[in-house]
């Protein structure tokens, strides 16, 4: 029997949509989870979305996107007043948070303080 060589393509992280009901489970689903509180009408949220997708491709991290229009409860736990708001979790525990849009190098620097 001959077997064909297989091409292994490995993705580092992933991006998932998360509801309030799934929030606790999602933040414990991976070693590193970056929660992105966003809304469809939010311009800065739209600006950072491709950056977060790129980070998921480059790092072993889950990006958990929470639409605050449909899921307002989870964001309230952190006292945020504006979006985009991000919380970095390590093994289910929040380690840092930030609000507002940033260029990718600033995200890389921020995440690098904890993940590198």
N, C-alpha and C positions, 0 to 999 in steps of 0.2 A: 504494500500500500504506500502510495506516495502522498505526502501532504503538501499542500500549497503553503508557502511562507505567508505568515500573517503580518499585517502592518498594525503595530500597536500605537494608537494615538491616545495619549493620556492628557486629560484636562486637569489643571490644578484645582480650581475651585468651581463654584457653581453659584447661580443666581436663582432665588426662589421667591415667589410671592407668599406672604404670610399674613394670616388674619389674627385678630385679637385672641381667638380661641386656640390658635396654634403657636402663639408667641413663645410661651415658656418652653415648649418642646423644641421649637426651632432654634432657640438660643443655646440649647444643650446638644444640638444635633451634630456638631463638629467641634474640633478643638478651638478653632477661631471662627467667630461669626461677627460680621459687621451688619448691624441693623440700620437700614435707611428708611427713615420716616419721610414720606413724600406725599404729594397730591398731583393729580393730572393738570391742574391749572397753574402749578408753581413753576415759573420760568427757571429759577436756579436749580430746581430738582431735575428738570429736563436737561440742563447743562451738565450735571454731574453723572447722569445715568450712563452714558458711554464710558466715562472714566471708571465707574464702578464695575462695569462689564469687563473692561480691560484688566482691572485689578484681579477680578475673579479668574481671568485667563492666566495671570502671572503668578498668583500666590495660592497657597493651599488654604483657602478661606471661603466660607459661605457668605454670600451677600443676601440678607433677608430683607426684602422690600415690603414695607407696611404702608398701604394706602390709608392715610389718616382721615380722608373723607368717609371711608367705609369702615375703618377700624380705629376709632379715636381713643380707646381705652389704654392701649399699650403705651402710647406716647405720654399720656398723663402721668404715668408712673415715674417719669424722669423730669417732670416739671418744665419741659420745653415750651416756649411760647411761639416759636417760629420754625419753619422748615426751609430747606432740608435740615434734618437733625440726624446725627449718626451716633450710634453707641457700639463700641467694640467690646465683644465678649470673649473671654478665654475660659474654656471648660465650664461654660454656663454662668460665669460671673462677669459683671460689667467691670472693665478696667479703665475705660476713658470714654469721653464723648466730645462731640464738636457740633457746631451749627454753622450753616452757611455754605455756599459753594466755594471751592478752592480749585486751583489748578492741580493736575496730576502729581507734579513733583512734591507738592505739600502733603497730599495724601500718602505718597510713598514714604516721605520723611516721618509723618505721624505714625503710620503702621510699622515702619522700621524700628521705631523706639521700643516696640513690644514684641514684634515677630522675628526680628533678625537676631 
